[in-house]
Amino acid sequence: MIRSFLSRGALAAGVLCALAAPALAQQSKPAAKPAAAPAKPAPAAKPAAAPAAQGPVQIATFGDWGVYASDTANGRVCYALSQPKERLPKELKRDPGFLFISTRPAEGVRNEISIITGFPTKDNAPGDFAIGSTTYKLVHKGNSAWLGNPAQDPVAIETMKKGTTLTTKTVSGKGNVTTDRYSLNGLGQALDRIKKECP
């Protein structure tokens, strides 16, 4: 189980970096320079290098869920992603939060639930993942959280498909209890698209 959580943490970090990269790139673009002297003739073309792994690209949106795909050295990775509609307490400062469900066929992983909390969590503190009256326990590590029993992911996802909202309760490193509410509108369609993108 420890190995599973470590791999989930690495994926969460990768997703977070991928989501932040476009904004950072936009901010860091230099101002346009005045026209320079005519360019020198290009040198002879070199043999083409092996194609680089492609970062996550959004390929569809269904309701409040986006569908992303990425081609990595370990094969294609797909995930459905959403952000909270409400975050409590409102006065608490934190980075953006995300809920995502990933599929990594090369690793035999399908519909794995992960949360990026947007703040350092209190390790081993109790947490809840609730759809209506159905509640699952969360475990925390760093700024991420997962269902305490990974075998419950498929059951939880079936419950999510039938629900309208999902609420997570986590505890920050400072001991604050935080609540995020997610919309489940479009989740079923997003997961159907992932089946086509990552069969």
Backbone as CSV, one residue per row, in Angstrom:
resi,resn,N_x,N_y,N_z,CA_x,CA_y,CA_z,C_x,C_y,C_z
1,MET,0.822,-1.201,0.000,0.000,0.000,0.000,0.860,1.257,0.000
2,ILE,1.994,1.219,0.725,2.882,2.384,0.752,3.357,2.711,-0.648
3,ARG,3.748,1.673,-1.407,4.220,1.896,-2.771,3.118,2.524,-3.619
4,SER,1.876,2.063,-3.411,0.740,2.600,-4.159,0.569,4.080,-3.870
5,PHE,0.650,4.477,-2.598,0.477,5.879,-2.247,1.620,6.737,-2.770
6,LEU,2.836,6.168,-2.786,3.961,6.926,-3.321,3.771,7.188,-4.805
7,SER,3.309,6.184,-5.558,3.099,6.373,-6.994,1.966,7.353,-7.228
8,ARG,0.941,7.312,-6.383,-0.163,8.268,-6.512,0.341,9.686,-6.234
9,GLY,1.213,9.817,-5.235,1.761,11.138,-4.916,2.574,11.700,-6.064
10,ALA,3.355,10.852,-6.730,4.145,11.297,-7.872,3.242,11.752,-9.003
11,LEU,2.141,11.016,-9.228,1.205,11.404,-10.280,0.536,12.725,-9.937
12,ALA,0.131,12.894,-8.669,-0.514,14.137,-8.250,0.413,15.320,-8.483
13,ALA,1.697,15.146,-8.137,2.667,16.225,-8.344,2.802,16.545,-9.828
14,GLY,2.821,15.513,-10.666,2.928,15.722,-12.111,1.733,16.448,-12.671
15,VAL,0.539,16.086,-12.210,-0.678,16.752,-12.673,-0.654,18.215,-12.270
16,LEU,-0.262,18.481,-11.028,-0.224,19.853,-10.535,0.748,20.700,-11.341
17,CYS,1.931,20.153,-11.627,2.919,20.885,-12.431,2.389,21.148,-13.834
18,ALA,1.722,20.163,-14.408,1.191,20.304,-15.764,0.120,21.375,-15.827
19,LEU,-0.701,21.461,-14.779,-1.758,22.470,-14.761,-1.180,23.863,-14.556
20,ALA,-0.099,23.947,-13.773,0.502,25.244,-13.499,1.377,25.731,-14.644
21,ALA,1.938,24.816,-15.422,2.910,25.179,-16.459,2.384,26.194,-17.469
22,PRO,1.168,26.010,-18.047,0.709,26.979,-19.047,0.622,28.393,-18.501
23,ALA,0.150,28.529,-17.248,0.034,29.865,-16.669,1.406,30.473,-16.444
24,LEU,2.337,29.650,-15.948,3.691,30.160,-15.711,4.355,30.541,-17.026
25,ALA,4.140,29.743,-18.048,4.736,30.037,-19.353,4.188,31.342,-19.895
26,GLN,2.891,31.575,-19.709,2.274,32.801,-20.200,2.864,34.007,-19.490
27,GLN,3.089,33.872,-18.156,3.622,34.981,-17.376,5.071,35.266,-17.735
28,SER,5.816,34.239,-18.128,7.247,34.414,-18.342,7.622,34.745,-19.775
29,LYS,6.629,34.938,-20.659,6.957,35.263,-22.043,7.620,36.632,-22.103
30,PRO,8.779,36.758,-22.762,9.438,38.056,-22.843,8.691,38.978,-23.794
31,ALA,8.883,40.287,-23.592,8.267,41.261,-24.488,8.879,41.126,-25.877
32,ALA,8.105,41.480,-26.887,8.580,41.356,-28.271,9.776,42.272,-28.495
33,LYS,10.787,41.768,-29.190,11.985,42.549,-29.474,11.850,43.210,-30.839
34,PRO,12.550,44.336,-31.043,12.510,44.948,-32.364,13.080,43.998,-33.416
35,ALA,12.693,44.191,-34.649,13.167,43.326,-35.737,14.680,43.340,-35.797
36,ALA,15.283,42.179,-35.901,16.738,42.063,-35.948,17.204,41.987,-37.396
37,ALA,18.514,41.938,-37.559,19.094,41.819,-38.904,18.649,40.501,-39.519
38,PRO,18.688,40.378,-40.849,18.275,39.140,-41.498,18.986,37.940,-40.891
39,ALA,18.267,36.882,-40.714,18.820,35.685,-40.099,19.848,35.021,-41.003
40,LYS,20.815,34.371,-40.379,21.829,33.635,-41.128,21.209,32.373,-41.693
41,PRO,21.775,31.869,-42.791,21.244,30.612,-43.342,21.278,29.508,-42.298
42,ALA,20.255,28.709,-42.261,20.171,27.625,-41.283,21.211,26.556,-41.615
43,PRO,21.832,25.959,-40.596,22.800,24.884,-40.850,22.075,23.649,-41.374
44,ALA,22.853,22.730,-41.882,22.271,21.491,-42.417,21.463,20.792,-41.331
45,ALA,20.365,20.232,-41.740,19.474,19.581,-40.779,20.142,18.373,-40.141
46,LYS,19.916,18.232,-38.853,20.450,17.087,-38.123,19.415,15.965,-38.137
47,PRO,19.852,14.747,-37.917,18.882,13.645,-37.850,17.847,13.917,-36.768
48,ALA,16.611,13.580,-37.039,15.528,13.826,-36.088,15.747,13.030,-34.810
49,ALA,15.510,13.707,-33.681,15.646,13.039,-32.386,14.368,12.275,-32.081
50,ALA,14.454,11.400,-31.117,13.266,10.651,-30.702,12.236,11.629,-30.152
51,PRO,10.955,11.438,-30.426,9.939,12.364,-29.942,9.911,12.399,-28.426
52,ALA,9.756,13.618,-27.885,9.706,13.788,-26.437,8.315,13.440,-25.925
53,ALA,8.261,13.075,-24.649,6.962,12.772,-24.051,6.108,14.031,-24.055
54,GLN,4.838,13.887,-24.355,3.936,15.024,-24.436,3.239,15.220,-23.104
55,GLY,3.191,16.479,-22.627,2.527,16.786,-21.373,1.022,16.662,-21.523
56,PRO,0.289,16.715,-20.396,-1.161,16.572,-20.445,-1.826,17.632,-21.321
57,VAL,-2.765,17.198,-22.132,-3.518,18.086,-23.013,-5.003,17.868,-22.741
58,GLN,-5.737,18.968,-22.581,-7.176,18.818,-22.378,-7.826,18.489,-23.715
59,ILE,-8.603,17.417,-23.731,-9.191,16.975,-24.999,-10.714,17.083,-25.018
60,ALA,-11.324,17.310,-23.866,-12.787,17.443,-23.844,-13.229,18.004,-22.496
61,THR,-14.447,18.556,-22.476,-15.069,19.026,-21.253,-16.503,18.520,-21.214
62,PHE,-16.897,17.979,-20.073,-18.269,17.516,-19.873,-18.758,18.085,-18.550
63,GLY,-19.702,19.003,-18.608,-20.183,19.615,-17.378,-19.051,20.275,-16.619
64,ASP,-18.826,19.833,-15.395,-17.772,20.428,-14.554,-16.485,19.612,-14.534
65,TRP,-16.342,18.711,-15.524,-15.159,17.846,-15.578,-14.420,17.997,-16.905
66,GLY,-13.100,18.107,-16.807,-12.258,18.132,-17.990,-11.613,16.768,-18.177
67,VAL,-11.355,16.406,-19.427,-10.671,15.153,-19.742,-9.301,15.499,-20.314
68,TYR,-8.256,14.907,-19.749,-6.876,15.176,-20.154,-6.194,13.873,-20.551
69,ALA,-5.230,13.984,-21.448,-4.431,12.821,-21.845,-2.984,13.242,-21.997
70,SER,-2.086,12.314,-21.703,-0.649,12.584,-21.802,0.061,11.328,-22.285
71,ASP,1.003,11.505,-23.209,1.820,10.385,-23.678,3.158,10.443,-22.951
72,THR,3.420,9.447,-22.134,4.633,9.418,-21.328,5.525,8.263,-21.762
73,ALA,6.705,8.201,-21.169,7.632,7.117,-21.487,7.053,5.758,-21.090
74,ASN,6.114,5.771,-20.134,5.494,4.527,-19.671,4.138,4.276,-20.320
75,GLY,3.829,5.021,-21.377,2.548,4.818,-22.049,1.585,5.970,-21.823
76,ARG,0.409,5.841,-22.367,-0.585,6.899,-22.313,-1.264,6.936,-20.948
77,VAL,-1.465,8.162,-20.455,-2.145,8.399,-19.185,-3.336,9.315,-19.445
78,CYS,-4.492,8.974,-18.889,-5.688,9.804,-19.037,-6.276,10.092,-17.669
79,TYR,-6.903,11.255,-17.526,-7.601,11.519,-16.276,-8.720,12.532,-16.469
80,ALA,-9.739,12.382,-15.623,-10.834,13.348,-15.521,-10.536,14.218,-14.314
81,LEU,-10.756,15.526,-14.451,-10.344,16.444,-13.396,-11.406,17.512,-13.164
82,SER,-11.588,17.897,-11.894,-12.520,18.961,-11.546,-11.956,19.751,-10.370
83,GLN,-12.467,20.972,-10.189,-12.079,21.813,-9.061,-13.282,22.041,-8.159
84,PRO,-13.053,22.347,-6.888,-14.173,22.538,-5.962,-15.052,23.724,-6.356
85,LYS,-16.349,23.590,-6.131,-17.288,24.684,-6.330,-17.353,25.569,-5.087
86,GLU,-17.017,24.976,-3.950,-17.053,25.711,-2.684,-15.946,25.204,-1.788
87,ARG,-15.272,26.138,-1.086,-14.188,25.766,-0.178,-14.407,26.452,1.157
88,LEU,-14.451,25.676,2.221,-14.688,26.220,3.560,-13.576,25.783,4.510
89,PRO,-13.175,26.622,5.453,-13.636,27.990,5.658,-13.116,28.933,4.570
90,LYS,-13.946,29.884,4.170,-13.613,30.759,3.050,-12.394,31.623,3.315
91,GLU,-12.165,31.960,4.588,-11.058,32.870,4.909,-9.698,32.171,4.912
92,LEU,-9.683,30.856,4.810,-8.422,30.115,4.842,-7.694,30.241,3.498
93,LYS,-6.456,30.687,3.541,-5.671,30.852,2.316,-5.052,29.517,1.916
94,ARG,-5.190,29.179,0.624,-4.614,27.923,0.135,-4.501,27.969,-1.381
95,ASP,-3.718,27.068,-1.917,-3.581,26.952,-3.363,-4.812,26.243,-3.927
96,PRO,-4.997,26.266,-5.259,-6.146,25.577,-5.858,-6.175,24.095,-5.499
97,GLY,-7.371,23.560,-5.374,-7.560,22.147,-5.108,-8.097,21.439,-6.345
98,PHE,-7.843,20.152,-6.461,-8.299,19.372,-7.608,-8.693,17.977,-7.157
99,LEU,-9.693,17.430,-7.818,-10.051,16.025,-7.676,-9.868,15.408,-9.045
100,PHE,-9.088,14.323,-9.126,-8.917,13.708,-10.431,-8.961,12.191,-10.352
101,ILE,-9.394,11.606,-11.453,-9.541,10.159,-11.564,-8.682,9.727,-12.747
102,SER,-7.640,8.970,-12.476,-6.654,8.655,-13.511,-6.716,7.208,-13.968
103,THR,-6.317,7.024,-15.235,-6.213,5.700,-15.837,-4.855,5.577,-16.506
104,ARG,-4.099,4.521,-16.134,-2.767,4.286,-16.683,-2.703,2.832,-17.151
105,PRO,-3.153,2.565,-18.380,-3.246,1.184,-18.868,-1.949,0.393,-18.755
106,ALA,-0.799,1.031,-19.012,0.474,0.306,-18.976,0.780,-0.233,-17.585
107,GLU,0.213,0.409,-16.551,0.439,-0.027,-15.175,-0.726,-0.859,-14.645
108,GLY,-1.743,-1.068,-15.486,-2.905,-1.815,-15.038,-3.778,-1.039,-14.077
109,VAL,-3.702,0.285,-14.145,-4.473,1.136,-13.231,-5.619,1.793,-13.990
110,ARG,-6.835,1.671,-13.455,-8.007,2.303,-14.069,-8.852,2.965,-12.996
111,ASN,-9.249,4.204,-13.283,-10.153,4.952,-12.396,-9.648,5.019,-10.955
112,GLU,-8.466,5.571,-10.796,-7.851,5.751,-9.480,-8.154,7.168,-8.984
113,ILE,-8.734,7.289,-7.806,-9.145,8.579,-7.250,-7.990,9.225,-6.489
114,SER,-7.730,10.504,-6.776,-6.711,11.265,-6.050,-7.204,12.696,-5.842
115,ILE,-6.723,13.322,-4.794,-7.099,14.696,-4.474,-5.834,15.507,-4.251
116,ILE,-5.790,16.701,-4.817,-4.755,17.678,-4.493,-5.438,18.717,-3.617
117,THR,-5.022,18.795,-2.361,-5.734,19.631,-1.386,-5.436,21.120,-1.525
118,GLY,-4.238,21.463,-2.002,-3.871,22.881,-2.101,-3.207,23.410,-0.847
119,PHE,-2.873,22.521,0.097,-2.192,22.921,1.335,-1.578,21.673,1.962
120,PRO,-0.551,21.840,2.804,0.027,20.680,3.484,-0.988,20.090,4.451
121,THR,-1.167,18.791,4.393,-2.124,18.134,5.275,-1.428,17.579,6.508
122,LYS,-2.236,17.208,7.481,-1.716,16.572,8.685,-1.719,15.077,8.445
123,ASP,-0.542,14.484,8.289,-0.444,13.058,7.996,-1.173,12.234,9.055
124,ASN,-1.891,11.222,8.577,-2.623,10.279,9.424,-3.830,10.889,10.136
125,ALA,-4.173,12.145,9.832,-5.388,12.727,10.407,-6.604,12.140,9.690
126,PRO,-7.742,12.025,10.365,-8.926,11.471,9.713,-9.463,12.420,8.649
127,GLY,-10.010,11.845,7.583,-10.609,12.647,6.518,-11.773,11.894,5.915
128,ASP,-12.702,12.635,5.314,-13.896,12.014,4.732,-14.065,12.389,3.269
129,PHE,-14.646,11.467,2.525,-14.947,11.609,1.101,-16.394,11.147,0.979
130,ALA,-17.335,12.092,0.864,-18.752,11.753,0.983,-19.545,12.089,-0.269
131,ILE,-20.365,11.124,-0.720,-21.326,11.323,-1.795,-22.690,11.024,-1.187
132,GLY,-23.478,12.061,-0.950,-24.752,11.860,-0.272,-24.517,11.285,1.111
133,SER,-25.184,10.179,1.432,-25.037,9.566,2.752,-23.928,8.513,2.790
134,THR,-23.242,8.319,1.654,-22.162,7.326,1.590,-20.819,8.002,1.828
135,THR,-20.074,7.519,2.811,-18.804,8.140,3.186,-17.662,7.128,3.143
136,TYR,-16.535,7.571,2.606,-15.307,6.765,2.570,-14.238,7.522,3.347
137,LYS,-13.321,6.792,3.952,-12.244,7.416,4.710,-11.088,7.794,3.789
138,LEU,-10.481,8.928,4.081,-9.330,9.422,3.324,-8.051,9.252,4.127
139,VAL,-6.939,9.113,3.417,-5.611,9.206,4.021,-4.902,10.393,3.375
140,HIS,-4.017,11.030,4.144,-3.325,12.220,3.667,-1.824,11.985,3.592
141,LYS,-1.198,12.684,2.649,0.265,12.683,2.573,0.669,13.950,1.831
142,GLY,1.398,14.828,2.498,1.789,16.086,1.856,0.557,16.905,1.515
143,ASN,0.456,17.320,0.242,-0.723,18.092,-0.180,-1.687,17.226,-0.990
144,SER,-1.670,15.921,-0.729,-2.521,14.994,-1.466,-3.322,14.120,-0.510
145,ALA,-4.405,13.525,-1.053,-5.223,12.607,-0.267,-5.813,11.551,-1.194
146,TRP,-6.093,10.361,-0.635,-6.665,9.248,-1.392,-7.615,8.492,-0.491
147,LEU,-8.440,7.640,-1.075,-9.268,6.768,-0.251,-8.346,5.863,0.556
148,GLY,-8.694,5.652,1.819,-7.852,4.837,2.688,-7.702,3.415,2.185
149,ASN,-8.738,2.907,1.523,-8.688,1.561,0.949,-8.799,1.694,-0.565
150,PRO,-7.686,1.581,-1.308,-7.722,1.757,-2.767,-8.692,0.809,-3.462
151,ALA,-8.994,-0.335,-2.841,-9.933,-1.282,-3.448,-11.348,-0.708,-3.518
152,GLN,-11.596,0.369,-2.763,-12.918,0.989,-2.775,-13.099,1.985,-3.919
153,ASP,-12.028,2.299,-4.637,-12.128,3.285,-5.723,-13.242,2.950,-6.722
154,PRO,-13.313,1.718,-7.257,-14.359,1.426,-8.243,-15.770,1.600,-7.692
155,VAL,-15.982,1.193,-6.426,-17.300,1.326,-5.815,-17.639,2.804,-5.618
156,ALA,-16.661,3.576,-5.155,-16.881,5.006,-4.939,-17.216,5.707,-6.249
157,ILE,-16.554,5.322,-7.330,-16.804,5.955,-8.624,-18.210,5.641,-9.120
158,GLU,-18.678,4.430,-8.908,-20.053,4.099,-9.294,-21.048,4.931,-8.493
159,THR,-20.736,5.165,-7.211,-21.588,6.016,-6.381,-21.540,7.457,-6.874
160,MET,-20.359,7.915,-7.273,-20.200,9.280,-7.783,-21.021,9.501,-9.051
161,LYS,-21.056,8.495,-9.912,-21.800,8.619,-11.170,-23.293,8.844,-10.922
162,LYS,-23.795,8.322,-9.799,-25.218,8.443,-9.479,-25.523,9.693,-8.653
163,GLY,-24.468,10.351,-8.145,-24.671,11.503,-7.271,-24.620,12.823,-8.004
164,THR,-24.836,13.896,-7.261,-24.779,15.245,-7.830,-23.630,16.067,-7.254
165,THR,-23.291,15.811,-5.991,-22.182,16.532,-5.370,-21.344,15.574,-4.523
166,LEU,-20.115,15.982,-4.293,-19.173,15.217,-3.480,-18.495,16.185,-2.528
167,THR,-18.326,15.779,-1.290,-17.695,16.642,-0.293,-16.492,15.943,0.323
168,THR,-15.372,16.654,0.385,-14.196,16.112,1.069,-13.921,16.938,2.315
169,LYS,-13.528,16.257,3.381,-13.115,16.937,4.610,-11.708,16.459,4.935
170,THR,-10.801,17.409,5.033,-9.407,17.085,5.324,-8.910,17.992,6.438
171,VAL,-7.749,17.656,6.982,-7.171,18.433,8.079,-5.817,18.967,7.639
172,SER,-5.632,20.273,7.766,-4.365,20.877,7.359,-3.284,20.584,8.394
173,GLY,-2.035,20.872,8.012,-0.923,20.670,8.925,-1.050,21.504,10.180
174,LYS,-1.834,22.595,10.101,-2.037,23.467,11.266,-3.244,23.033,12.096
175,GLY,-3.906,21.956,11.644,-5.040,21.450,12.410,-6.391,21.989,11.983
176,ASN,-6.438,22.795,10.899,-7.721,23.321,10.430,-8.491,22.246,9.675
177,VAL,-9.763,22.076,10.005,-10.624,21.170,9.255,-11.152,21.924,8.047
178,THR,-10.926,21.396,6.860,-11.321,22.078,5.628,-12.320,21.218,4.856
179,THR,-13.242,21.888,4.185,-14.278,21.195,3.427,-14.301,21.710,2.003
180,ASP,-14.267,20.811,1.034,-14.381,21.170,-0.381,-15.593,20.457,-0.967
181,ARG,-16.401,21.200,-1.732,-17.569,20.600,-2.378,-17.369,20.604,-3.883
182,TYR,-17.483,19.432,-4.503,-17.309,19.259,-5.942,-18.641,18.922,-6.605
183,SER,-18.831,19.396,-7.824,-19.965,18.988,-8.638,-19.611,17.698,-9.362
184,LEU,-20.579,16.793,-9.477,-20.366,15.551,-10.208,-21.009,15.593,-11.588
185,ASN,-21.470,16.772,-11.987,-22.090,16.947,-13.299,-21.083,16.681,-14.416
186,GLY,-21.354,15.708,-15.266,-20.474,15.405,-16.392,-19.456,14.320,-16.134
187,LEU,-19.380,13.833,-14.889,-18.352,12.839,-14.569,-18.512,11.563,-15.393
188,GLY,-19.729,11.035,-15.493,-19.938,9.798,-16.239,-19.483,9.910,-17.681
189,GLN,-19.798,11.036,-18.328,-19.390,11.252,-19.723,-17.876,11.367,-19.821
190,ALA,-17.270,12.032,-18.838,-15.810,12.180,-18.844,-15.127,10.823,-18.747
191,LEU,-15.645,9.951,-17.890,-15.041,8.629,-17.739,-15.266,7.760,-18.979
192,ASP,-16.414,7.945,-19.637,-16.649,7.221,-20.897,-15.636,7.639,-21.957
193,ARG,-15.300,8.934,-21.984,-14.317,9.423,-22.955,-12.927,8.869,-22.666
194,ILE,-12.617,8.750,-21.376,-11.318,8.200,-20.983,-11.171,6.752,-21.454
195,LYS,-12.270,5.995,-21.425,-12.216,4.603,-21.920,-11.783,4.559,-23.386
196,LYS,-12.183,5.571,-24.161,-11.814,5.609,-25.576,-10.379,6.089,-25.751
197,GLU,-9.952,7.039,-24.922,-8.608,7.601,-25.044,-7.533,6.687,-24.474
198,CYS,-7.889,5.947,-23.430,-6.920,5.042,-22.779,-7.558,3.661,-22.639
199,PRO,-7.759,2.960,-23.769,-8.426,1.636,-23.716,-7.566,0.592,-23.013
